[in-house]
Amino acid sequence: MRLGVTSISLILVVAGLLASAGAIALAPHASAAQTAAAQGAPQVLPSETLRVETARGPVKFRIMVAKTEQQREVGLMFRREMAPDQGMIFDFFTPQPVAFWMHNTILPLDIIFIDKTGRIINIAANAKPFDDTPLPSDGPARAVLEINAGMAAKLGIRPGDLVRDEDVYRP
């Protein structure tokens, strides 16, 4: 059946009225991560200890774990400060090419792409705040670790180093 512009407009008006009356839902309820993002507030997620095995020795971070799509979308947006030993890991569960951007991200970050075995693929160092330029992985990534900008170089974290944590990359 082919509908004209008037018919489609009428359908949209009726759907809008029904939605406003609560008779139908046009969109799912917002998650806590989406609500925080809509309010411009940083999200707070469960945290754990993560270790990076570098040539200089192990380096530990206290990280939040972003597991859901909504949590990954918000990430570290709106966060105004972060301790030098803190960060966030984004678990994609299945290795895939990924790209990150810095939309609504106030802090400059090092973005560390990690393969399915826990090896660091590549590092997008010193990502600029609010920059929407995609920063891609150099191969399929299972997870991405974000830490304060400059920390990877300062601590000797490099591609090929091994990442271990309590959740994503158990030893």
Secondary structure in CASP SS format (residue, H / E / C, confidence):
PFRMAT SS
TARGET T0000
AUTHOR 0000-0000-0000
METHOD secondary structure of the structure
MODEL  1
M C 1.00
R C 1.00
L C 1.00
G C 1.00
V H 1.00
T H 1.00
S H 1.00
I H 1.00
S H 1.00
L H 1.00
I H 1.00
L H 1.00
V H 1.00
V H 1.00
A H 1.00
G H 1.00
L H 1.00
L H 1.00
A H 1.00
S H 1.00
A C 1.00
G C 1.00
A C 1.00
I C 1.00
A C 1.00
L C 1.00
A C 1.00
P C 1.00
H C 1.00
A C 1.00
S C 1.00
A H 1.00
A H 1.00
Q H 1.00
T H 1.00
A H 1.00
A H 1.00
A H 1.00
Q C 1.00
G C 1.00
A C 1.00
P C 1.00
Q C 1.00
V C 1.00
L C 1.00
P C 1.00
S E 1.00
E E 1.00
T E 1.00
L E 1.00
R E 1.00
V E 1.00
E E 1.00
T E 1.00
A C 1.00
R C 1.00
G E 1.00
P E 1.00
V E 1.00
K E 1.00
F E 1.00
R E 1.00
I E 1.00
M E 1.00
V E 1.00
A E 1.00
K C 1.00
T C 1.00
E H 1.00
Q H 1.00
Q H 1.00
R H 1.00
E H 1.00
V H 1.00
G C 1.00
L C 1.00
M C 1.00
F C 1.00
R C 1.00
R C 1.00
E C 1.00
M C 1.00
A C 1.00
P C 1.00
D C 1.00
Q E 1.00
G E 1.00
M E 1.00
I E 1.00
F E 1.00
D E 1.00
F E 1.00
F E 1.00
T E 1.00
P E 1.00
Q E 1.00
P C 1.00
V C 1.00
A E 1.00
F E 1.00
W C 1.00
M C 1.00
H C 1.00
N C 1.00
T C 1.00
I C 1.00
L C 1.00
P C 1.00
L E 1.00
D E 1.00
I E 1.00
I E 1.00
F E 1.00
I E 1.00
D C 1.00
K C 1.00
T C 1.00
G C 1.00
R E 1.00
I E 1.00
I E 1.00
N E 1.00
I E 1.00
A E 1.00
A E 1.00
N E 1.00
A E 1.00
K C 1.00
P C 1.00
F C 1.00
D C 1.00
D C 1.00
T C 1.00
P C 1.00
L E 1.00
P E 1.00
S C 1.00
D C 1.00
G C 1.00
P C 1.00
A E 1.00
R E 1.00
A E 1.00
V E 1.00
L E 1.00
E E 1.00
I E 1.00
N E 1.00
A C 1.00
G C 1.00
M H 1.00
A H 1.00
A H 1.00
K H 1.00
L H 1.00
G C 1.00
I C 1.00
R C 1.00
P C 1.00
G C 1.00
D C 1.00
L E 1.00
V E 1.00
R E 1.00
D E 1.00
E C 1.00
D C 1.00
V C 1.00
Y C 1.00
R C 1.00
P C 1.00
END
